[in-house]
Amino acid sequence: MSRKICVITGTRAEYGLLRWVMQGLKDDPEFTLQIIVTGMHLSPEFGLTYQAIEQDGFEIDRKVEMLLSSDTPVGIAKSMGLGLIGFADALNDLQPDLIVVLGDRFEIFSVVSAALIARIPVAHLHGGEKTEGAFDEAIRHAITKMSHLHFVAADEYRQRVIQLGEQPDRVFLVGGLGIDNIKRLQLLDRAALEESLDFKLGLKNLLITFHPVTLETSTAENQMNELLLALSDLENTHLIFTLPNADTDGRVLIRMVERFVAQHPNARAYTSLGQLRYLSCIAQVDGVIGNSSSGLAEVPSFKKGTINIGDRQRGRLQATSVINCEPTKESLVLALKRLYTSDFQSSLKQTVNPYGEGGASEKVIATLKNIDRNDMVKKTFYDLSIVVQGENT
């Protein structure tokens, strides 16, 4: 009898990383794929992106509404509570043998909490990473402790998951999932991309995604203002913005970008580009600016430069194609100048992505097929101090 594997997704970016795992589960007769969508996927404000999942040929089993129209700390906390209630019912109805989750968002924390109490094993993708400027850091590590299988993107992250007490034989190094999209999708050429965007690219082009730094108080608006000031001074440069996620203070940033775009005909903003247009944009632009994990995990595979702003991604592995800068106009201007220097552009040819060369999705599927499921829910803490003491005696 096939095993019921339930994949949960709450954002456009998360689905983009999960897509080929979902396809592998759907195509394999040993599995029955179940899908729960939640969060931003169900919000008209953020583009109703669950429709993109259906357009890719997937059937959604449950929709868990949890996102309130508030990006305050109180609103986010209440959304987590609504999610916990909704996921408890959804998991009870679907009765999966295992759930698959990715990353570190508050929606995923809610579903994993419900699964823990329901005694449903959890496979967690992209654990062990560090983002010290966001509360995602704590959520990610908490999800690790509530999970039973771990699929990580780099050896450093595997060691960190083990350091958190997870058994080494349950922590699998597979590489970055986002690279599979780059390898598998037929990207749009410049003309097709311009038609799809309804926006002409310029002599120079930049892709911008900037999210709030959720462990900082009242900095989002100031930081976005500094970024927009730096961008407004650029000449002969077209700007493509992807709007922020539903994080604390995210709506403030959305309004600022929309005002900027209304005043600058060389700029355009999109609620959701989708994976195909997003990756096609990376292939066509000169560089990526912001504080999204994609700038570190996927952009290096295109051998394009990333300007990484501030502390949101502090702690993640970085390629040599990443330029770090402070969230000030002065620092951003210097970073933009460096991006366009001949020396930096020439160095991009030697870029090596620390998140691998692809194939992560197939490795996840192969591991799920072969894993011993007996007593998976009962975990034993892997104590490094005992291991080291044993080696020294």
HUNORSUL-V572824 format. One record per residue. N is the residue number from 1. PHI is phi in whole degrees, -180 to 180 (NA if undefined). Layout:
# HUNORSUL-V572824
n=N phi=PHI
n=N phi=PHI
This chain:
# HUNORSUL-V572824
n=1 phi=NA
n=2 phi=-70
n=3 phi=-89
n=4 phi=-87
n=5 phi=-111
n=6 phi=-106
n=7 phi=-102
n=8 phi=-114
n=9 phi=-141
n=10 phi=-125
n=11 phi=-139
n=12 phi=-61
n=13 phi=-68
n=14 phi=-63
n=15 phi=-61
n=16 phi=-58
n=17 phi=-77
n=18 phi=-86
n=19 phi=-54
n=20 phi=-79
n=21 phi=-66
n=22 phi=-61
n=23 phi=-64
n=24 phi=-63
n=25 phi=-66
n=26 phi=-64
n=27 phi=-82
n=28 phi=-93
n=29 phi=-66
n=30 phi=-76
n=31 phi=-125
n=32 phi=-113
n=33 phi=-81
n=34 phi=-117
n=35 phi=-132
n=36 phi=-116
n=37 phi=-112
n=38 phi=-156
n=39 phi=57
n=40 phi=-63
n=41 phi=-56
n=42 phi=-101
n=43 phi=-101
n=44 phi=-58
n=45 phi=-61
n=46 phi=-110
n=47 phi=97
n=48 phi=46
n=49 phi=-74
n=50 phi=-61
n=51 phi=-64
n=52 phi=-66
n=53 phi=-64
n=54 phi=-66
n=55 phi=-65
n=56 phi=-82
n=57 phi=96
n=58 phi=-97
n=59 phi=-101
n=60 phi=-87
n=61 phi=-86
n=62 phi=-146
n=63 phi=-118
n=64 phi=-107
n=65 phi=-76
n=66 phi=-148
n=67 phi=-86
n=68 phi=-80
n=69 phi=-82
n=70 phi=-152
n=71 phi=-112
n=72 phi=-82
n=73 phi=-56
n=74 phi=-65
n=75 phi=-63
n=76 phi=-65
n=77 phi=-63
n=78 phi=-67
n=79 phi=-61
n=80 phi=-62
n=81 phi=-66
n=82 phi=-63
n=83 phi=-63
n=84 phi=-59
n=85 phi=-64
n=86 phi=-66
n=87 phi=-70
n=88 phi=-58
n=89 phi=-69
n=90 phi=-63
n=91 phi=-67
n=92 phi=-65
n=93 phi=-73
n=94 phi=-84
n=95 phi=51
n=96 phi=-71
n=97 phi=-81
n=98 phi=-161
n=99 phi=-112
n=100 phi=-117
n=101 phi=-133
n=102 phi=-133
n=103 phi=84
n=104 phi=-154
n=105 phi=-86
n=106 phi=-66
n=107 phi=-61
n=108 phi=-72
n=109 phi=-59
n=110 phi=-65
n=111 phi=-70
n=112 phi=-69
n=113 phi=-62
n=114 phi=-65
n=115 phi=-66
n=116 phi=-58
n=117 phi=-69
n=118 phi=-82
n=119 phi=62
n=120 phi=-104
n=121 phi=-61
n=122 phi=-124
n=123 phi=-104
n=124 phi=-111
n=125 phi=-105
n=126 phi=67
n=127 phi=-84
n=128 phi=79
n=129 phi=-87
n=130 phi=-121
n=131 phi=-140
n=132 phi=-73
n=133 phi=-95
n=134 phi=-131
n=135 phi=-72
n=136 phi=-56
n=137 phi=-56
n=138 phi=-69
n=139 phi=-62
n=140 phi=-60
n=141 phi=-70
n=142 phi=-66
n=143 phi=-62
n=144 phi=-55
n=145 phi=-71
n=146 phi=-97
n=147 phi=-106
n=148 phi=-122
n=149 phi=-127
n=150 phi=-132
n=151 phi=-117
n=152 phi=-114
n=153 phi=-95
n=154 phi=-156
n=155 phi=-63
n=156 phi=-58
n=157 phi=-72
n=158 phi=-62
n=159 phi=-64
n=160 phi=-70
n=161 phi=-63
n=162 phi=-64
n=163 phi=-60
n=164 phi=-77
n=165 phi=101
n=166 phi=-87
n=167 phi=-64
n=168 phi=-56
n=169 phi=-78
n=170 phi=-113
n=171 phi=-119
n=172 phi=-118
n=173 phi=-84
n=174 phi=-120
n=175 phi=96
n=176 phi=-80
n=177 phi=-69
n=178 phi=-63
n=179 phi=-68
n=180 phi=-62
n=181 phi=-61
n=182 phi=-62
n=183 phi=-76
n=184 phi=-97
n=185 phi=-81
n=186 phi=-87
n=187 phi=-72
n=188 phi=-74
n=189 phi=-77
n=190 phi=-59
n=191 phi=-65
n=192 phi=-67
n=193 phi=-66
n=194 phi=-60
n=195 phi=-66
n=196 phi=-66
n=197 phi=-81
n=198 phi=55
n=199 phi=-156
n=200 phi=-84
n=201 phi=-74
n=202 phi=-109
n=203 phi=-62
n=204 phi=-123
n=205 phi=-146
n=206 phi=-134
n=207 phi=-111
n=208 phi=-124
n=209 phi=-138
n=210 phi=-130
n=211 phi=-108
n=212 phi=-64
n=213 phi=-92
n=214 phi=-73
n=215 phi=-95
n=216 phi=-109
n=217 phi=-102
n=218 phi=60
n=219 phi=-105
n=220 phi=-57
n=221 phi=-64
n=222 phi=-64
n=223 phi=-67
n=224 phi=-65
n=225 phi=-62
n=226 phi=-63
n=227 phi=-63
n=228 phi=-66
n=229 phi=-62
n=230 phi=-66
n=231 phi=-71
n=232 phi=-67
n=233 phi=-86
n=234 phi=-71
n=235 phi=-111
n=236 phi=55
n=237 phi=-127
n=238 phi=-98
n=239 phi=-121
n=240 phi=-114
n=241 phi=-101
n=242 phi=-105
n=243 phi=-77
n=244 phi=-66
n=245 phi=-76
n=246 phi=-83
n=247 phi=-107
n=248 phi=-54
n=249 phi=71
n=250 phi=-64
n=251 phi=-68
n=252 phi=-60
n=253 phi=-67
n=254 phi=-60
n=255 phi=-63
n=256 phi=-66
n=257 phi=-65
n=258 phi=-63
n=259 phi=-65
n=260 phi=-61
n=261 phi=-64
n=262 phi=-63
n=263 phi=-100
n=264 phi=-130
n=265 phi=-65
n=266 phi=-86
n=267 phi=-126
n=268 phi=-146
n=269 phi=-119
n=270 phi=-133
n=271 phi=-63
n=272 phi=-151
n=273 phi=-81
n=274 phi=77
n=275 phi=-64
n=276 phi=-63
n=277 phi=-71
n=278 phi=-63
n=279 phi=-68
n=280 phi=-65
n=281 phi=-62
n=282 phi=-57
n=283 phi=-65
n=284 phi=-100
n=285 phi=-85
n=286 phi=-83
n=287 phi=-176
n=288 phi=-118
n=289 phi=-125
n=290 phi=145
n=291 phi=-141
n=292 phi=-85
n=293 phi=-63
n=294 phi=-61
n=295 phi=-63
n=296 phi=-99
n=297 phi=-95
n=298 phi=-111
n=299 phi=-57
n=300 phi=-58
n=301 phi=-67
n=302 phi=-88
n=303 phi=56
n=304 phi=-117
n=305 phi=-81
n=306 phi=-123
n=307 phi=-99
n=308 phi=-98
n=309 phi=-98
n=310 phi=72
n=311 phi=-105
n=312 phi=-56
n=313 phi=-102
n=314 phi=-60
n=315 phi=111
n=316 phi=-73
n=317 phi=-62
n=318 phi=-133
n=319 phi=-83
n=320 phi=-71
n=321 phi=-82
n=322 phi=-96
n=323 phi=-107
n=324 phi=-90
n=325 phi=-149
n=326 phi=-81
n=327 phi=-80
n=328 phi=-127
n=329 phi=-58
n=330 phi=-60
n=331 phi=-67
n=332 phi=-66
n=333 phi=-61
n=334 phi=-65
n=335 phi=-65
n=336 phi=-64
n=337 phi=-62
n=338 phi=-65
n=339 phi=-53
n=340 phi=-93
n=341 phi=-70
n=342 phi=-64
n=343 phi=-64
n=344 phi=-67
n=345 phi=-61
n=346 phi=-67
n=347 phi=-66
n=348 phi=-63
n=349 phi=-62
n=350 phi=-96
n=351 phi=-63
n=352 phi=-119
n=353 phi=-78
n=354 phi=-68
n=355 phi=-97
n=356 phi=99
n=357 phi=-119
n=358 phi=106
n=359 phi=92
n=360 phi=-63
n=361 phi=-62
n=362 phi=-63
n=363 phi=-67
n=364 phi=-63
n=365 phi=-62
n=366 phi=-61
n=367 phi=-68
n=368 phi=-62
n=369 phi=-72
n=370 phi=-103
n=371 phi=-71
n=372 phi=-78
n=373 phi=-90
n=374 phi=-66
n=375 phi=53
n=376 phi=-66
n=377 phi=-68
n=378 phi=-82
n=379 phi=-111
n=380 phi=-112
n=381 phi=-69
n=382 phi=-89
n=383 phi=-92
n=384 phi=-63
n=385 phi=-65
n=386 phi=-70
n=387 phi=-62
n=388 phi=-63
n=389 phi=-61
n=390 phi=-65
n=391 phi=-71
n=392 phi=-93
n=393 phi=-98
